[in-house]
Amino acid sequence: TVHALASCRAVEDALGIAVPPTAELIRNIMMATLYIHDHVVHLYHLHALDWVDIVNALKADPKKAAELAGSFSKWDKNTPAYFSQVQDKIKKFAANGLGIFANGYWGHPAYKLPPEVNLIAVAHYLDALEWQKEIVKIHAVFGGKNPHPNYLVGGVPCSIDTNEVAAINSDRLNLVARLISQADEFVNEVYIPDLLAVASFYKDWGKWGGGLKNYLSCGEYPTQGYGKPEAFKYPRGVVLNRDLSTVHPVNPKDSQEIKEYIASSWYSYEGGDSAGLHPWAGETKLNYTGPKPPFETLEGHAKYSFLKTPRWKENPMEVGPLARLVVAYAAGHTDVQELVKATLGKLNVPVTALFSTLGRTAARGLDAALAMIWLKDFYGQLIERVKINEVSTFNGEFWEPKTWPKDAEGVGLVEAPRGALAHWIKIHEGAIENYQLVVPTTWNGSPRDAKGERSSFVASLIGTPVAHLDQPVEIIRTVHS
């Protein structure tokens, strides 16, 4: 989804194509839907079991679990009978060896939740599995399928006609409305309450996992066109050294801002390993110099990764939900500031807790809460445009290659759920001359640069206490965050 949008934006930027407002709203609806789906699935099905002990849930009292859940949520499934049914499922699952979870670190001293909270979290893990397959139908309505819904250079690949069977008609728009309402309930009555409940037992994790002090956001949700990032819901910019008084502008076309290095990467540049290349001048020439597989260690090898190392003005950057919240907070976006302050108040933790594993995990929840608000707003705006028949979803002005200039170059930026994503394209005589991507994983997971500076993943692990080296659940928590 995000790569499809980034590639469309790159071509549109290169050729000067303006997307119709209705198409922009649909793109925003699809992006907000992705954010919500991604964050819910991330918490329950990737990250939750770093904090939740499945086996310990067997000790829970279902009645007490229901009372506890009812104290912070109106979710109608939070009943003693339901939690008892889930507990029975866990018993059968455990009796058969726990399946894919057999190698979990259950009983590890780093797990701190009481049995009832563990049971609530496992129950909602199962609920989320069912719910997540519903919200993606929004992508199927507007993009034809999920995963990997269709996008279109110049707009979106769907037409709107409330009376046409083959178009986005009244029935499909009403379906989207119902799915948004269901998502609103799940996010605000299940996901956010669970996140806050679990976080309240792990406040000490506000001290660990901070890592880098630099944050980059590409910005997202254009409201006046992709060419006006100042009107984005999430602003584009950089915060350096956690200085919230200044947001530095980002120009992805400036050859001196974003560069990729290969001092520790299995690639070669014509200018040598010390060169840093802007993506428009980027080279991707594989040059593996590591040991012959299979091997047990890369120790002693200067190069140790297939990831290049991107830097912004020579600075390593963290990207992701926390980064975009930090940039938006520093940029003075009041909706972000109010939500962050309210959440810190509920948890009774200082603002410094944001810069941690706990803060990063909470940031995903806040990101989803904002996306939920904006999704409802975008849908409302779409319906208003439909009412006045402003339903153009495609600009075909430069569809034919014969209308293109001989040479063109563009950048497509997307603030993906996992962070800053960018595609750079150079077009020569109607064909792609060079195409380079810098994705969230390369920002966060790249190897050291020539100066020996770590990137975000590794930097965030420094100082993390680990109870058992052979069961490093603490390390997994930070990496998953």
Salt bridges, closest charged atoms under 4 A:
GLU12 OE2 - ARG27 NH2 2.70
ASP13 OD2 - LYS253 NZ 3.12
ASP38 OD1 - HIS39 ND1 3.82
ASP38 OD1 - ARG364 NH1 3.04
ASP50 OD2 - HIS47 ND1 2.88
ASP50 OD2 - HIS480 ND1 2.66
ASP127 OD1 - LYS77 NZ 2.71
GLU130 OE1 - LYS133 NZ 3.77
GLU134 OE2 - LYS133 NZ 3.10
GLU134 OE1 - LYS137 NZ 2.83
ASP184 OD2 - LYS376 NZ 3.03
ASP194 OD2 - HIS124 ND1 2.59
ASP204 OD2 - LYS112 NZ 2.59
GLU220 OE2 - ARG9 NH2 2.91
GLU270 OE2 - LYS285 NZ 2.96
ASP273 OD2 - LYS303 NZ 3.07
GLU283 OE1 - LYS285 NZ 3.97
GLU318 OE2 - ARG360 NE 2.90
ASP367 OD2 - HIS39 NE2 2.73
ASP367 OD2 - ARG324 NH2 2.56
ASP377 OD2 - LYS233 NZ 3.97
GLU384 OE2 - LYS387 NZ 3.32
GLU390 OE1 - ARG385 NH2 3.71
ASP407 OD1 - HIS428 ND1 2.61
GLU409 OE1 - LYS426 NZ 3.94
GLU415 OE2 - ARG324 NH1 2.91
GLU429 OE1 - HIS428 NE2 3.89
ASP449 OD2 - ARG311 NE 2.91
GLU453 OE2 - LYS451 NZ 3.41
